[in-house]
Amino acid sequence: MAALALSSWSRGALRTSHRGITAYRNMDPLHGHSGFRQKSSVQFLSRPDLPKLAYHSIKGKSPGVIFLPGFASNMNGEKAVALEDFCKSLGHSYLRFDYTGCGASEGEMEMCTIGKWKKDVLTVIDELTEGPQILVGSSMGGWLMLLVAIARPDRTAALVGVSTAADHFVSVFKSLPIEAKKEIEEKGVWKMATKYNEEGFYNISYDFIKEAENHCVLHSPIPVTCPVRLIHGMKDDTVPWHVSIQVADRILSPDLDVTLRKHGQHRMSDKDDLKLLVYTVDDLIDKLTTN
C-alpha cells in the first residue's frame, strides 16, 4: 500500500503528504466557488462516421483543465460547472463534454463501451485542446482519466480523480455469486442496481463487461508519473474509498496524495466537496506554473 505519513491536526483536518492520505473531519469552510451557471452555449465536434460529441470550452492559459463525467452522467453537473467558473476566473482554458450516447452528444449509450468512451476523451484532447492538460475524472471518468494519461503522457500535466471508479464494473461483476454471473452471461444483460435513476438499475450488457476487462488497471503498476490527486468520500456506497487507495498503490508517480472526506458521498457535490475540488485544481495549477 502507498506510504502513510500522518501529520498533526490543523484547522480541523488531519493532513498528510507524499503518497499519503488526508482525512478531513469537520473541515473549516473553504473560500472558493459560490455559485453555478447551468446554461452555456454547446458546440459539437464532428467526426467521420462517428456520432458528434457535445462540448463547451473556454480558451485561456496553460495548463488547461478537462472534466470527465461519470457513467450515465453529463457535462452539466455541479462539479463540471464549478470548475468552469473557477478556470474562467483564473483565465485558464477549460473543456467539459458529453461522451457518446450521453447528454447532448449523439449516439446510443447501449452501444458504447469503456474503449469507445476512452477514444472519445482522446479525440477531445487531440482535436479541441492544446498543450498540457489537467484531467479531472469523476467516478467512471476517473477510470478513463487513468487510461488517457497512459495513452497521452505528453499531454497529461496532472490528474484529479473524484470517487475514482477504476475497474468498477468488472470488479462488481466478479464479486457476484457464480449463479448470478452465469445467468447474466446466458441472458446477455445485467441489471446493475443503482440509486441514481428512477428504474433503480442500469442495463449493462455482458459484452460491455467483457470489453471493459481489456481496460482494467488495478492488476498491474499504472505507468503514470505526473502529479496525481485522488479525492474520495468515506460514505461512498457505490465505489468504496478503498478503490482510491488501490489506485494510489498502483500508480508509479511519487507525487500523489489521497484525500478522504469522512462524510463524503459518491457524487461529492456538497458545497465543501466542490470547494475542496476547486482548491485541489488551484493548487496543481500553481504547482505546474511556478516550478
C-alpha positions in Angstrom: 0.0 0.0 0.0 1.1 3.6 -0.5 3.1 5.0 2.3 1.0 6.6 5.1 2.6 9.5 6.9 0.3 11.4 9.3 0.9 14.9 10.5 -0.7 16.9 13.3 -4.3 18.1 13.4 -4.7 21.5 11.8 -7.8 23.6 11.2 -9.9 20.6 11.9 -8.2 18.4 9.4 -5.7 15.6 9.6 -3.3 16.2 6.7 -0.5 14.2 5.1 1.7 14.5 2.0 3.8 12.4 -0.4 1.7 9.4 -1.3 -0.2 9.9 1.9 -3.8 10.1 3.0 -5.6 13.3 4.1 -8.7 12.6 6.2 -10.8 15.7 6.8 -13.0 16.0 9.8 -15.3 18.9 10.3 -13.3 20.8 7.8 -13.3 24.6 8.0 -15.2 26.4 5.3 -13.1 26.9 2.2 -13.3 30.2 0.4 -13.9 29.4 -3.2 -16.7 29.0 -5.8 -20.1 30.3 -4.6 -22.5 29.8 -7.5 -23.2 27.9 -10.7 -24.1 28.7 -14.3 -26.2 25.8 -15.5 -26.6 27.1 -19.1 -24.0 27.9 -21.7 -23.5 27.5 -25.4 -23.0 24.0 -26.6 -20.7 23.2 -29.6 -20.4 19.9 -31.4 -17.3 18.1 -32.6 -17.9 16.3 -35.9 -16.1 13.0 -36.5 -16.1 11.0 -39.8 -18.5 8.1 -39.4 -18.9 8.6 -35.7 -21.5 10.4 -33.5 -20.9 14.1 -32.8 -19.7 15.0 -29.4 -21.2 17.9 -27.5 -18.8 20.1 -25.6 -18.3 23.5 -24.1 -14.9 25.2 -23.9 -13.2 28.3 -22.7 -9.9 29.4 -24.2 -7.2 30.6 -21.8 -3.8 30.0 -20.3 -2.0 26.7 -19.9 -2.3 24.2 -18.3 -5.9 23.6 -19.4 -8.4 21.6 -17.4 -10.7 18.9 -18.8 -13.6 17.4 -16.9 -14.6 13.8 -17.5 -18.1 12.9 -16.2 -19.2 9.6 -14.7 -21.3 6.8 -16.1 -24.6 8.0 -17.5 -23.8 11.5 -16.4 -23.2 14.6 -18.5 -21.2 17.8 -18.6 -23.8 19.9 -16.7 -23.2 18.5 -13.3 -22.2 20.8 -10.4 -18.5 19.7 -10.4 -18.1 20.4 -14.1 -19.7 23.8 -13.9 -17.9 24.8 -10.7 -14.6 24.0 -12.3 -15.6 26.0 -15.4 -16.3 29.1 -13.4 -13.1 28.7 -11.5 -11.0 28.3 -14.6 -12.7 31.3 -16.2 -11.9 33.4 -13.2 -8.2 32.4 -13.4 -8.0 32.8 -17.2 -7.1 29.2 -17.8 -8.6 27.1 -20.6 -11.3 24.6 -19.7 -13.3 22.0 -21.5 -16.3 19.8 -20.5 -18.1 17.4 -22.8 -20.5 14.5 -23.1 -19.5 11.0 -24.0 -21.1 9.3 -27.0 -24.7 8.4 -26.1 -24.7 10.7 -23.1 -26.1 14.2 -22.5 -26.3 16.2 -25.7 -23.9 14.0 -27.7 -25.2 11.8 -30.5 -25.2 8.0 -30.4 -26.8 5.3 -28.3 -25.4 4.7 -24.9 -26.3 1.0 -25.1 -23.9 0.6 -27.9 -21.0 2.2 -26.1 -18.0 0.6 -24.2 -15.2 1.7 -22.0 -12.9 1.5 -25.1 -15.2 3.8 -27.1 -15.5 6.3 -24.3 -11.7 6.3 -23.9 -11.5 7.2 -27.7 -14.0 10.0 -27.1 -11.6 11.5 -24.5 -8.6 11.1 -26.7 -10.4 12.7 -29.6 -11.4 15.7 -27.5 -7.8 16.1 -26.2 -6.3 15.8 -29.7 -8.9 17.9 -31.6 -10.1 20.5 -29.1 -7.1 21.3 -26.8 -3.5 22.4 -27.0 -0.6 21.9 -24.6 -0.6 20.2 -21.2 -4.0 19.4 -19.6 -5.1 18.6 -16.0 -7.6 15.8 -16.3 -10.4 15.8 -13.7 -12.3 12.5 -13.7 -15.4 11.8 -11.7 -16.3 8.1 -10.9 -16.0 6.3 -14.3 -14.4 9.4 -15.6 -11.6 8.7 -13.1 -11.0 5.3 -14.7 -11.0 6.9 -18.2 -8.6 9.6 -16.8 -6.1 6.9 -16.0 -6.4 5.2 -19.4 -5.9 8.5 -21.2 -3.0 9.5 -19.1 -1.3 6.3 -20.1 -2.1 6.9 -23.8 -1.2 10.6 -23.8 1.6 11.1 -21.2 2.9 14.1 -23.1 -0.4 15.9 -22.9 -1.3 15.0 -19.3 0.1 17.5 -16.8 -1.8 16.2 -13.7 -4.7 14.1 -12.7 -7.5 14.7 -10.2 -9.8 11.7 -9.5 -13.1 12.1 -7.7 -14.6 8.9 -6.4 -12.4 7.1 -8.9 -14.2 4.0 -10.2 -11.2 2.1 -11.6 -12.2 -1.3 -12.9 -15.6 -0.8 -11.3 -18.0 -2.7 -13.5 -15.6 -5.6 -13.8 -14.9 -5.8 -10.1 -18.5 -5.7 -9.1 -19.5 -8.3 -11.7 -16.7 -10.6 -10.5 -18.0 -10.3 -6.9 -21.4 -11.6 -7.8 -22.3 -15.2 -6.9 -21.5 -17.8 -9.5 -25.1 -18.5 -10.3 -25.8 -14.8 -10.9 -22.8 -14.4 -13.2 -23.9 -17.5 -15.2 -27.5 -16.1 -15.5 -26.1 -12.7 -16.8 -23.9 -14.5 -19.3 -26.8 -16.5 -20.6 -29.3 -13.6 -20.8 -26.7 -11.2 -22.1 -27.7 -8.4 -19.7 -27.0 -7.4 -16.1 -29.5 -5.2 -14.2 -26.9 -3.5 -12.1 -28.5 -1.8 -9.0 -28.2 1.9 -8.7 -29.9 4.8 -6.8 -29.2 7.3 -9.5 -32.2 6.7 -11.8 -35.9 6.0 -11.5 -35.7 2.4 -12.5 -33.2 1.5 -9.7 -30.8 -0.3 -12.1 -28.7 0.1 -15.1 -29.0 -2.3 -18.0 -25.4 -3.4 -18.5 -24.7 -5.8 -21.3 -22.5 -8.8 -20.8 -20.5 -7.7 -23.8 -19.9 -4.3 -22.1 -18.3 -6.2 -19.1 -16.2 -8.4 -21.3 -14.9 -5.4 -23.3 -14.2 -3.5 -20.0 -11.9 -6.3 -18.9 -9.5 -5.1 -21.6 -9.1 -1.8 -19.8 -8.6 -2.8 -16.2 -5.7 -1.1 -14.5 -5.6 -2.4 -10.9 -3.9 -5.7 -11.8 -0.5 -4.2 -12.5 1.5 -1.0 -12.0 -0.1 2.1 -13.6 2.6 3.9 -15.7 1.5 7.4 -14.7 4.3 9.7 -13.5 2.6 13.2 -13.4 1.2 14.7 -10.1 -2.0 12.8 -9.0 -4.6 13.9 -6.5 -7.4 11.4 -5.5 -10.5 12.6 -3.6 -13.0 10.1 -2.1 -15.9 10.1 0.3 -15.8 7.6 3.1 -19.6 7.3 2.9 -19.5 6.3 -0.8 -21.7 3.3 -1.1 -21.2 3.0 -4.9 -17.4 2.9 -5.2 -15.7 2.1 -1.9 -13.0 4.6 -0.9 -10.6 1.6 -0.7 -10.5 1.7 -4.5 -8.7 5.1 -4.5 -6.1 3.5 -2.1 -5.7 0.7 -4.6 -5.2 3.2 -7.4 -2.7 5.1 -5.3 -0.8 1.9 -4.6 -0.6 1.1 -8.3 0.3 4.5 -9.7 4.1 5.0 -10.2 4.1 8.7 -9.6 5.8 9.7 -6.3 3.8 13.0 -6.3 0.5 11.5 -5.2 -2.0 12.4 -2.5 -5.3 10.8 -1.4 -7.9 12.9 0.4 -10.7 11.1 2.3 -13.8 13.1 3.1 -15.2 11.5 6.3 -18.9 12.3 5.4 -18.4 12.4 1.6 -20.9 10.6 -0.7 -20.2 9.2 -4.1 -21.1 12.3 -6.1 -19.0 14.6 -3.9 -21.2 17.6 -4.9 -21.8 19.2 -1.5 -20.6 22.8 -1.0 -17.4 21.8 0.9 -16.7 19.0 -1.6 -16.8 21.4 -4.5 -14.6 23.9 -2.7 -12.1 21.1 -2.0 -12.1 20.1 -5.6 -11.5 23.7 -6.7 -8.7 24.1 -4.2 -7.1 20.9 -5.4 -7.1 22.0 -9.0 -5.9 25.5 -8.0 -3.0 24.0 -6.1 -2.0 21.9 -9.1 -2.1 24.9 -11.4 0.1 26.8 -9.0 2.5 23.9 -8.8 2.7 23.4 -12.5 3.1 27.1 -13.3 5.7 28.0 -10.7 8.0 25.0 -10.9 
